[in-house]
Amino acid sequence: MPKPGRIKPPMGHDNAWWWEQAAQGVVAIQRCTQCQTLRHPPRPMCSECRSLEWDFVASSGKGTVTSYTTLYYPQFPGYEYPLNIVLVDLEEGTRVTSCLTGCTPEEVDFGMAVTAYIHEDEDGFKIPMFRPAAKGGI
């Protein structure tokens, strides 16, 4: 029997482009073309000026941990536990939530420098994750 994979995120009109960029190795940040406000997660309307016009910029992947938690339970198939879940302030000026790998839960700390990388599951699904900056990234 094959090993179960990660639960896939819903992909629709408003976010499929983001997952396509991740599959190409890019951590994309949506940007309002009217007021230049960055936003994540992707959504159809700018919260600042209400514009529906947008493009995106490629993130450097560099950031710092603003908040974090470690998940031990419930344990879903397709994931390796414990999971370090981090809220990262990207150097571009927006925040993303993702997994932090390459360190133990005890090593995670506020203000920790991290770098994004693209993780690829056994089935080929690609998702941006972070690791401590000292271990490199994109």
Secondary structure, DSSP 8 states (H G I E B T S, - for coil): ------------TTTHHHHHHHHTT--EEEEETTT--EESS--SS-TTT----EEEEE---EEEEEEEEEE-SS--TT--SSEEEEEEEETTS-EEEEEE-SS-GGG--TT-EEEEEEEE-TTS-EEEEEEEGGG---
